[in-house]
Amino acid sequence: MRQEIVKLDKTLKEYKFLCGNNIDSPQELVSFISEKRGQISDLEKERQSVYNRNRHKKSEELNAQAREISAKIKPLRKELSLAKAVLEKIPKLKEVIEA
């Protein structure tokens, strides 16, 4: 019973995610995943640049800047994780619909 509740909760999060981002097709989902990966990659490069500059200066300002970038990455990773989970479910859902 508990597993079913957890499963339902996850499915509801995925549904809200799809509705909130106006994703109506698998192609839109793949595009969304690609976009988020690009955003994460850009932020990670920016953060690495800050880390490299901080390696020599040891500045609290640079540490704060790196933490700020990390805080921007966190929700993007959550969205990416949800999108990947939904993408993995698509073949299973097609099977259920066809049966």
Secondary structure by P-SEA (a helix, b strand, c coil): caaaaaaaaaaaaaaaaaaaaccccaaaaaaaaaaaaaaaaaaaaaaaaaaaaacccccaaaaaaaaaaaaaaaaaaaaaaaaaaaaaaaaaaaaaaac
